Amino acid sequence: MTTYSYYDAQSGPHGVYGELKGAVTTSTTIGKDIWGATYTTDSNTTYQIINNRALASVVTSHTTGQNLFGESYTTDSVTTYSY
């Protein structure tokens, strides 16, 4: 789910109505492959506001799962975008 926040009235840096202040996305993905391996990934995305557009800035993901042999694993990742 993505949540947007806006400046009140014309209080933003550009002094216009409807100006984006920020945006955040959170999601959870649950999956299972054809061999029965399972995983759950929780992701969070923060955005940089450029010209009133929300552009992905940092994406963090945390994945836990279990392979077909019953072994558990955890993976963490951070992806940073620059514009």
HUCORUR-V199653 format. One record per residue. N is the residue number from 1. RES is the residue in three letters. OMEGA is omega in radians with two decimals (none if undefined). Layout:
# HUCORUR-V199653
n | res | omega
N | RES | OMEGA
N | RES | OMEGA
This chain:
# HUCORUR-V199653
n | res | omega
1 | MET | 3.09
2 | THR | 3.12
3 | THR | 3.13
4 | TYR | 3.01
5 | SER | -3.07
6 | TYR | 3.03
7 | TYR | 3.07
8 | ASP | 3.08
9 | ALA | -3.11
10 | GLN | -3.05
11 | SER | -3.13
12 | GLY | -3.09
13 | PRO | -3.11
14 | HIS | 3.05
15 | GLY | 3.13
16 | VAL | 3.08
17 | TYR | 3.07
18 | GLY | -3.11
19 | GLU | -3.13
20 | LEU | 3.08
21 | LYS | -3.12
22 | GLY | 3.09
23 | ALA | 3.13
24 | VAL | 3.06
25 | THR | 3.00
26 | THR | 3.12
27 | SER | 3.03
28 | THR | 3.11
29 | THR | 3.11
30 | ILE | -3.09
31 | GLY | 3.12
32 | LYS | 3.14
33 | ASP | -3.04
34 | ILE | 3.12
35 | TRP | 3.11
36 | GLY | 3.07
37 | ALA | -3.08
38 | THR | 3.09
39 | TYR | 3.03
40 | THR | 3.12
41 | THR | 3.03
42 | ASP | -3.11
43 | SER | 3.05
44 | ASN | 3.12
45 | THR | 2.99
46 | THR | -3.02
47 | TYR | 3.00
48 | GLN | -3.14
49 | ILE | 3.10
50 | ILE | -3.12
51 | ASN | 3.12
52 | ASN | 3.05
53 | ARG | 3.12
54 | ALA | 3.12
55 | LEU | -3.09
56 | ALA | -3.12
57 | SER | 3.14
58 | VAL | 3.07
59 | VAL | 3.07
60 | THR | -3.13
61 | SER | 3.07
62 | HIS | -3.11
63 | THR | 2.99
64 | THR | -3.14
65 | GLY | 3.13
66 | GLN | -3.12
67 | ASN | -3.05
68 | LEU | 3.09
69 | PHE | 3.13
70 | GLY | 3.13
71 | GLU | 3.14
72 | SER | 3.08
73 | TYR | 3.09
74 | THR | 3.10
75 | THR | 3.06
76 | ASP | 3.10
77 | SER | 3.06
78 | VAL | 3.09
79 | THR | -3.11
80 | THR | 3.11
81 | TYR | 3.05
82 | SER | -3.08
83 | TYR | none
